[in-house]
């Protein structure tokens, strides 16, 4: 058995299982896919060629074997659940006696072994996708709830969103950083720079709450949206969305690649 000192949480699942392949291919690339096929081929062949006739489903359909087979399955589940539950109760007694808050015993066990490590996050991700698909029509539309009157002569207005850990606002000269790291931006006329703050350690989840108003996303693991994001609003106001992907080098002794996404919106003269 392999022990990994890492918790595969919802943020990792949401970041990997995405349709934005340019953002996830750094983690899930061709090498990983080939490795997955190689290690899965033999087990898949063995399962596919299995000629076992005494499956649980067949036993449940056979008179005289239903109760015994079902009892064995239930007993196996109890034998797994009962010790964990007893240890969890004992741990809570220790917490009350010592006053030290300890992590859930069941959670520690679930996050210490594979594949239970990622099953909970995968289930939460699947549920969030289904829940969001059914709630998209009920999201608050800021473009309809609030009134915006466009000023005159704004045909050349651009809105630029710079996303990336190597372009943090605390390292931008236009926001007061001691080094002039944004000389060209500082020379732009009529430039209005706004700070964006992250709400999560996972980039995919941070993008959800950074592009809605404060309180526009719930404070839960999946960052459930309550309203349409700023890109939907800009599109309704007449902006054209253009996505550009680039990569930046960072670090002095070692070269590390970090994906930076620039989303540019241009005003089309709509009123």
N, C-alpha and C positions, 0 to 999 in steps of 0.2 A: 504494500500500500504506500502511496506517495502522499506526504503531508506538505501542503503549501500554506505558507503564512500570508495569505491574501484572501480578502473577501470579494467575491465577484458579485457586486451589488447591482442595483437597477441602473445606475449611471453607466456602468461598463456595458451592460446588455443593450441599453438604448443607443450607446455610441457605436457599437459594433453592428447591430442589426438595423442598419439604415440604408436607404436607397441612394444616399449621397456617397457613391463609391469613391470619389476623389478624397473624401474626408476619412474614410475608413480603410482604404487599401494599405495605409501604412501599418495597420494592425492585422488585417485579414488580406493577405496578398496571395500570389500564386504559390509561393513556397508552402504556406499554411494549407492551402487547398490540396496540393499534391500530398502533403503529409497526412492530411485527414483521409484522403482516398486510400492511401497505402495501408494505414493502420485499421481502416474499416472494412477493407475488402475481404479478409479472411473470416472475421466474425459474421459478416453478412452472408458469405457463401455457406458457412456452417448452419446458420439459422435458416437459410432458404432451403437447404437440402435436408433439414431435420424431418424425419419420418415418425416422430413420436406421436402415438395415437392417444396417449393417456393425458391429454391436456385438461386443465381445470374446467374449461367450457364443456368438454365431452363428459367429464365426470359429473358435472351438475345436471346434465341431460340424462344420465344413467340412473334409473331407480336403484336405491340401496346404497349409492355412493354420494348422494347430494349432501346429506347432513354431515357425514364424516369429512368430506373435502372442504366444505364451507367452515366447519369447526376448526380445521387445521389452519386455514387462512386467517380466521379471526384470532386464533391463539397466537399465531406468529406476530400479528400486529400488536397484540397486547404485550407480548414479551419484549417488543422493541419500545413501545410507548411507556409501559409501567416503570421500568428502571429510571428512565429519563425524568418522568414526572416525580418520582420519589426523591431523586437527587435535587430536582428543582425546588421541591418543598423544603428539603433540608437546607438548601442554600439560602432560601428566604429567611429561615430561622436564624442562620448565621448573620445575615445582613441586619436583622433587627437587634441581635445581641451586640454586634460590633459597631453598628452605625455606618458601615462601609457599603456603598452601593456597588453591587457586582453585576456584570452582564448576565443576561438570561442564559441559564445552562443549556436549554434546548437550542437557543440561537447559536451558542458557541459550538455545539455538536453539529448543527446543520451547516455552519460555515467552515467546518474543519475537514469535511469529507466531500469528495466528488462522487456522483454529480449533484448531490443535494446542495452543494455550494451555490450553484447557479440556477437551480430549479425554481426557487422562490422568486428570484429576480425575473426569470423568464416568464413565470406565471403572471407576475405583476405587470410586466411589459405587455403581454398579450391582452390582459384585461384592460389596460389603459388604452390600447389601440382600438379595441371594440367600443369602449365607453366614449372615446373622443369622436369616433366616426358617427356615433348616434347623437352626439351633442353639438356637432359643428353648426347645425342650423339654429341652435338656441344660444350661441355665443353673442355677447353684447357687441354691437357694431358702433364703435365710436364715431364713425363718419356720419351716421344717421342721428345719433344721440346728441352730438355737439355740432354747432354751426361754425364753419370756417369760411371767411371771405378772403379770397386771394387778392393780394395787392396788384397794382399795375406793373407792367414791364418786368415780369419774372420768368420770361421764356428761357433764360440762360441760368436758371437756378439748379444747382446740383446738391444732392444729399448723399454723403459718403459714409458708409458704415465700415469701420476697420475692426475686424475680429481676429484675435490671435494672441496667444500668451506671450509672444515675443514683441508685441506691440501694446503692452500694458500702458495705461494712461499715466502711471507714475514714472514712466521713462520717456515721456513726450515733452519736448521743449515748450510747446504751446500751452502746456498745463503747469509750467513752472519748474520743470526739471532743470538741474544745474547745467547740464550739457545741452547744446543746441542740436537736438536730434531730429528736429522737424524744420529745417531752414526754409524749404520751399513752401511748406504750408504756412509758415509765419509771414511769407511775402504775399500771400493771396489777399486781395482786397475783399472787403465785406465778408470776411470769414467768421462764422459763428461756430465755435467748437464746444461740444457738450460731452460730459463724462458719462460713460456707461459702466455700471457696476454689476458684477457677477453675483448670482445667488446660489451657485452650486459649484462643486469641484469638477463636474463633468461638463465639457463644453456644450454638448448637445442639449443638456438640461438648462444650462445658463442662457442659451439663446432663447429659450422659451419665456423666461421672466424678464430678460433685458429689453425685449421689444414689445412689451405691453406697459400700460400705466402701472404705477405702484399699486399693488393689490390686485393686479389683473391675472395673477397666477396663484394657485393655492400653495400653501406651505406644506406640501407632501412630497414623498419620494419622486413621483412622476411629474411634479410641477404642472398639475392640471390647469389648463387655460380657462379663464372665465370670459374672455373677450377676444375679438380678432386682433391680430398683432399689427404693428405699424406698417408692415409691407402691404397688407390687405387694405389698410386705410389709404396709403399713398397711391395705390393702384386706382382706388375709387376717386381720388382727387385729381387723377390725370398724369401720374408719374409712370415712366417706363422703367422696369427693373432690369438691370444688367448685372450678371454675376461674373466675377473674375477671380480666378484661383492662382495664387502664387506661393512660392516657398521662400522662406528666409533662413539664412544661416545665423547661428548664434553661438556664443561660447568662444573662448580664446584658445584653450588648449585642444579642445575636441570640437568637431563640427557636428552640431545637432540640427536636424531638420524639423521644422514645425510648420504646419500648414496654416496659412493666413488667408482668410476669405474677405474680399472686398466686395460689398454690394453697393452698386451705384444706382441712384435713381435720378432721372432728369425730368424737369417740369416740361410739359408739352403745350403749355399755353391754355390749358383747360380752366374754366371758371367755375 
